[in-house]
């Protein structure tokens, strides 16, 4: 049996923006899956705000995920038959929120995300950046304590990626929402408070942000060069 993660202790503080980096196959996505309770640990445990998800009943686990966790993925996974507004409020409809409450939350979020003028459009009419902003709106609409982001800028051009990263940073700082982001991109990681590096399922290193993003970015590159892996595992773009 292959162990995707081995003796990895990982802790994120409330309001922290953490990047997780490592070569392909190092266990990054498995770590997110364990935090989200998609996967169950074979040993050890996951504790989120003093709740151990694997001990919850199926119904309570589904409620816990919807109320406490928000998800943003590289594959944006919007429902094409729904408008932007309908995609955003989908988590609230599952929990029986009133129409008034849903409309109020969408109005506030869409203004904040800069998508108030495209609420009636469908996903196939959106740019990549607009679609990811919609997905972030869907992740934020129920005011989760934690956002789990798996390569959220992986399919975006550099301008859209910058917009999304600045948006996540703003949400993190303003709402004190904890964000755990898996990324191959050192530019994306440089927006975070801390970068945790894993290799072969084990802790490799971690570094904390500097006052200047440029020096933090350079230190991330330095650790990545020590980490090894295939040359195409990490972005080689330099910080502008």
Secondary structure as UniProt FT lines:
FT   TURN            14..15
FT   STRAND          17..21
FT   TURN            24..25
FT   HELIX           28..35
FT   TURN            36..37
FT   TURN            49..50
FT   HELIX           53..55
FT   HELIX           58..68
FT   STRAND          69..73
FT   TURN            80..81
FT   HELIX           84..94
FT   TURN            95..96
FT   HELIX           99..113
FT   HELIX           116..118
FT   TURN            119..120
FT   HELIX           123..125
FT   HELIX           128..140
FT   TURN            141..142
FT   STRAND          146..150
FT   TURN            152..155
FT   HELIX           158..175
FT   STRAND          178..182
FT   HELIX           186..189
FT   TURN            190..191
FT   STRAND          194..199
FT   TURN            200..201
FT   STRAND          202..208
FT   HELIX           213..227
FT   HELIX           231..233
//
